[in-house]
Amino acid sequence: MRTSRFSDSQIIAILKQAEGGSPVPELCREHGISSATFYKWRAKYGGMDASLMARMKELEEE
């Protein structure tokens, strides 16, 4: 499977920008991602912080 070109902290930062009120299409253009990618990230990582995301990745690798 292809790895993401965005780090965990970058994904969290993009999701936090959207929670802060930035329009999703503008964020997608700014960061060069599709809206489908954004919504997939929001479904998977929404409400997490960096430590929870790291723990989840460790569990997926096991």
Summary of the structure (lengths in Angstrom):
residues: 62
radius of gyration: 11.8
end to end distance: 15.9
largest distance: 36.4
contacts: 129
relative contact order: 0.16
helix: 69%
strand: 0%
